[in-house]
Amino acid sequence: MRIATAAAGPTPHPQQTAAAADAAPAVAHCGAVAWRRLGTPRRELTLDFTLPTGQSFRWRRTASGEFTGVIGRRVVSLRQEADDVAWRVVARGAGLPDDAGADEAALADYFNLGVDLAALYKEWAAADARFAQASVDEGNWRASPFAICSAAV
């Protein structure tokens, strides 16, 4: 008696298998990585005000005060601290070297950290009384975007 079995389909050609492997991006998981400090005060970068705003779509809240998202070919976790942002790369695209300096440069570029916000806020406050009052009332710079928007109404 012969028993029929379901065929698994034709065996792929070795070149097809290699092509499929090349097409799928490889990811290197970084394992347990220590948190590093970005050196950016909360008044200049507050994750709760920056990442879930609708202008950045690659971020998910993964814990209280912590977000995970993609910057270039890196999967990055960010954590808000009292007066800084901690970060770590949890995975990176194939061929991307494990280089903390390059990782930090990618973060600085993503968040445009080369711009001195404190200096800009002082300049804007000197030029606009509403902006200055909103900044003083709030006690920090969180209200600044709202002051700009309300001044235009």
C-alpha positions, 0 to 999 in steps of 0.5 A: 500500500502506498501512502500519499504525502504532501510535497514540500515543493521543489528544492530551491536552487542554491543561487536562489537561496543565496539571492534571498539571503542577500535581499533580506537585511541582516541585523546584528543584535548588540546584546546587553549594552550599557546606557550612555549619556547624550549630555542634553538637558531636559529643557532642550530635549524632553522625550515625552514632548519630542517623540510621540508628537506625530512628527516622528513615526519611528518611536514606540514607548517601551517603558515609563520615560523610555522609547525605542525607535530607528535612526538610520540603520540602528535600533536605539533605546532612549531613556529620559533622566532627571537632566539628560537623555540616556541612549543605547543601540540595541541592534544595527544593520549588517556592516554597520560597525560597533562605534559609539562615536558614530552612534552618538553622531547619528543621534546628534544629527537626528535631534539636531543637537548642534543648534544651541536652543538656549541661545535661540530662546534668549534671542527670541525672548528679547525680540518678542514679549509674549515669548518671553512671558510664556517662558518665564511663566512656565519656568522652562522652555516647554511652553515656547512652541505654544507661545509662538503658535498663540502669538500668530493667532 
